[in-house]
């Protein structure tokens, strides 16, 4: 059986019937209704909009260039309607992630490596997606939303290189406690 490049939209939670219908229309496999979204109003719409932009069809290198600026912009696109600081490098020390003094340098490694690896194919693409995901979570460049951003980042790399997206398992983990 050939793997499909058609991504499934995984929706963790919706907070009203209209959002649930929209999620089902886009192929959600399961829905959970909650009283409020974990990150506040607008999270569902923002994540859905970015998912449509990058994962409904193969994203071009122009659309998703994996430059340092684009890595920040992707976070802002995902979560800017929720947090005014979305897409800005954190300046505080956390119990996870590198020192704020070296976040930019460590995040820049993804941008540098993406240029070197852009012509990869097959299993190397999958390994690179896993490495980028791991580095993104390890660096923890933002105050919040790092796990969601890192998972989307890995899936964009996969789609851009003709690989099927990863369907991340639903868990009770916090955003930074990624399943890999």
C-alpha positions as CSV (number, residue, x, y, z in Angstrom):
1,X,0.0,0.0,0.0
2,X,1.4,3.4,-1.0
3,X,1.6,6.0,1.8
4,X,-0.6,9.0,1.3
5,X,0.6,12.6,1.3
6,X,-2.8,13.7,2.4
7,X,-2.4,15.0,5.9
8,X,-5.0,14.3,8.6
9,X,-5.9,17.3,10.7
10,X,-5.6,16.4,14.3
11,X,-7.7,18.5,16.5
12,X,-7.1,18.2,20.2
13,X,-10.1,20.3,21.3
14,X,-12.8,22.6,20.1
15,X,-15.0,24.8,22.3
16,X,-18.2,25.0,20.3
17,X,-20.3,23.2,17.7
18,X,-19.2,25.5,14.8
19,X,-15.6,24.6,15.4
20,X,-16.4,20.9,15.7
21,X,-18.2,21.0,12.3
22,X,-15.3,22.9,10.8
23,X,-12.8,20.3,12.2
24,X,-14.9,17.4,10.8
25,X,-15.1,19.1,7.4
26,X,-11.3,19.2,7.3
27,X,-11.1,15.5,8.2
28,X,-10.6,15.4,11.9
29,X,-10.6,11.9,13.3
30,X,-11.7,12.8,16.8
31,X,-13.0,15.8,18.6
32,X,-13.0,16.8,22.2
33,X,-15.2,19.7,23.5
34,X,-13.8,21.9,26.2
35,X,-15.1,24.8,28.1
36,X,-12.2,27.0,26.9
37,X,-9.2,26.5,24.7
38,X,-5.9,25.9,26.6
39,X,-4.3,29.0,25.1
40,X,-7.4,31.2,24.9
41,X,-9.8,32.1,22.2
42,X,-8.6,31.9,18.7
43,X,-6.2,29.1,19.0
44,X,-8.3,26.6,17.0
45,X,-8.7,29.1,14.1
46,X,-5.1,30.1,14.1
47,X,-3.7,26.5,14.1
48,X,-6.3,25.5,11.4
49,X,-5.3,28.4,9.2
50,X,-1.6,27.6,9.4
51,X,-2.3,23.9,8.9
52,X,-4.2,24.7,5.7
53,X,-1.5,27.0,4.5
54,X,1.4,24.5,4.9
55,X,0.0,21.0,5.0
56,X,-3.0,20.7,2.6
57,X,-0.5,20.7,-0.3
58,X,3.2,20.5,-0.7
59,X,4.7,23.7,0.6
60,X,7.2,25.3,-1.8
61,X,10.7,26.4,-0.7
62,X,9.5,29.9,-1.2
63,X,6.5,29.4,1.1
64,X,8.5,27.6,3.8
65,X,12.1,28.6,3.3
66,X,13.3,27.4,6.7
67,X,15.3,30.6,7.2
68,X,15.8,32.0,10.7
69,X,13.2,34.7,10.1
70,X,10.6,32.2,8.8
71,X,11.1,30.0,11.8
72,X,10.0,32.9,14.0
73,X,7.2,33.9,11.6
74,X,5.8,30.4,11.7
75,X,5.3,30.7,15.4
76,X,3.8,34.1,15.0
77,X,1.4,32.8,12.3
78,X,0.3,30.0,14.6
79,X,-0.1,31.9,17.8
80,X,0.0,35.6,17.1
81,X,-3.7,36.0,17.5
82,X,-3.4,34.6,21.0
83,X,-0.1,36.1,22.4
84,X,1.3,39.5,21.4
85,X,4.8,38.1,21.9
86,X,4.4,35.1,19.5
87,X,7.4,34.7,17.2
88,X,9.7,36.6,19.6
89,X,12.7,34.8,21.1
90,X,12.3,34.3,24.9
91,X,14.5,36.3,27.2
92,X,13.8,34.4,30.4
93,X,15.4,31.2,31.7
94,X,13.1,28.2,31.8
95,X,13.4,24.7,33.4
96,X,13.6,23.4,29.8
97,X,15.6,24.8,26.9
98,X,18.9,26.4,26.4
99,X,20.0,29.7,28.0
100,X,18.2,32.7,26.5
101,X,21.7,34.1,25.6
102,X,22.2,31.3,23.0
103,X,18.6,30.6,21.8
104,X,19.1,32.6,18.5
105,X,22.4,30.8,17.7
106,X,20.9,27.3,18.5
107,X,17.8,28.0,16.5
108,X,19.9,29.3,13.6
109,X,21.3,25.8,13.3
110,X,18.0,24.6,11.9
111,X,18.1,27.3,9.3
112,X,21.7,26.5,8.4
113,X,21.2,22.8,8.3
114,X,18.0,23.1,6.2
115,X,20.0,24.8,3.4
116,X,22.5,22.0,3.5
117,X,19.9,19.3,3.5
118,X,17.3,20.7,1.2
119,X,18.0,18.1,-1.6
120,X,17.8,15.1,0.7
121,X,15.4,12.3,-0.2
122,X,13.9,9.2,1.4
123,X,14.8,8.1,4.9
124,X,17.2,11.0,5.3
125,X,14.3,13.4,5.1
126,X,12.6,11.6,8.0
127,X,15.8,11.6,10.0
128,X,16.2,15.4,9.4
129,X,12.6,16.1,10.4
130,X,13.1,14.2,13.6
131,X,16.4,16.0,14.3
132,X,14.8,19.4,13.6
133,X,11.9,18.6,15.9
134,X,14.2,17.5,18.6
135,X,16.4,20.6,18.3
136,X,13.4,22.9,18.2
137,X,12.0,21.4,21.5
138,X,15.5,21.3,23.1
139,X,16.2,25.0,22.3
140,X,12.7,26.0,23.5
141,X,12.9,29.4,21.7
142,X,9.6,30.8,22.8
143,X,7.8,31.4,26.1
144,X,5.0,28.9,25.1
145,X,3.8,27.0,22.1
146,X,7.1,25.3,21.4
147,X,5.8,21.8,21.1
148,X,3.0,22.7,18.7
149,X,5.4,24.8,16.7
150,X,8.1,22.0,16.6
151,X,5.6,19.4,15.5
152,X,4.3,21.6,12.7
153,X,7.9,22.4,11.7
154,X,8.7,18.7,11.3
155,X,5.6,18.1,9.3
156,X,6.3,21.0,7.0
157,X,9.8,19.6,6.3
158,X,8.3,16.1,5.6
159,X,5.6,17.5,3.2
160,X,8.1,19.7,1.4
161,X,10.2,16.6,0.7
162,X,7.4,14.3,-0.5
163,X,7.0,12.3,2.7
164,X,3.8,11.7,4.6
165,X,3.3,13.8,7.7
166,X,3.6,12.4,11.2
167,X,0.3,11.9,13.0
168,X,1.4,12.8,16.5
169,X,-0.3,10.7,19.2
170,X,-2.9,12.4,21.4
171,X,-1.5,12.6,24.9
172,X,-2.0,14.4,28.2
173,X,1.5,15.8,27.9
174,X,2.2,19.5,28.3
175,X,3.2,21.3,25.1
176,X,6.9,20.9,25.8
177,X,6.7,17.2,26.6
178,X,6.8,16.0,23.1
179,X,6.0,12.4,22.3
180,X,9.4,11.7,20.7
